[in-house]
């Protein structure tokens, strides 16, 4: 199992989250308020310095008004393990 925050697939996911947030015109503080976390937590997530559980990921996606399935599809397509599906 992949556990590294520096894994390319995880970096792609956090980059995608940051891109969507910016496209929606949301600041780190906007998202932090929506998920009831300090803005530093949002920053750490986007910099891949903090891991997200699947439930946190869904909550984050809702905060930035994007379907969580889109990000999961991205990971499945990028994953070198996709051949096992």
N, C-alpha and C positions, 0 to 999 in steps of 0.2 A: 504494500500500500504506500501511496505517496504521502509523506508527512512534512515535506519541506515547504516553507513559505517562499523560497526562492525558485520553486519549480516553475518552468516556463508556462505551464497551463494556468497555475494560480496567478502568476503575474499578468497573464492575458485577461483573466477574469477581473482582477482588481483594476486594471487599466480600463477595461470596458465599463465598469461601474463608475469610474471617475469621468470618463467621456460622456456617458449618459447624463450624469449629474450636471455637468457643465452645459450640455445641450439643452437641458431643461431650465437653465438659468438659476440653479440652486447653488448656494454656498455650502461650505462645510458646516457652518452653524445652522443653516436651514435643515440639513439632514439630521444633524445632531439633535435638534429640537424635536423633530418628527419621531426619532427613535428613542428619545429620552436618554441620551448618552452625552458625555462631554464632547466638544468638537474635536479634541485631541484623539479620541477613539476613532472617529470617522477618518481623520488624517492618517492614523496608523493603519487602518484597513486599506485605504487607497494606496498607501506606500508599501503594502504587503509586509507590514511589521507586526500585524496581529491577524491571527487566523479567525475565520468566520465559521460558526456552526451552520448547518443547513437552515435551521430556524432563524438565525440571525441574518443569513443571506436573504431569505424570503422577506423578512421585515425591512431590510435595507432596500430591496427592490421595490417594495410597496412605497417606501418613503420617497424614492426617486421616480415613482409612477411608471415602472417598467415591469413587464411580465417576467418573473424569475425563470421561466422555461427558456427564454431566449438566451440567457447566460449559460444555462445548463447545456443547451444545444451547442453553444460555442465550445464549451469544454469537451463535450463528446467528440466533436469534429476535430479538435486539436489534439486530443489525447492519443498518445502512442499505443494505449491499451484498447483503443476502439476496435481493433481487430478481434477482440475477444467477445464482443457483443453479438 
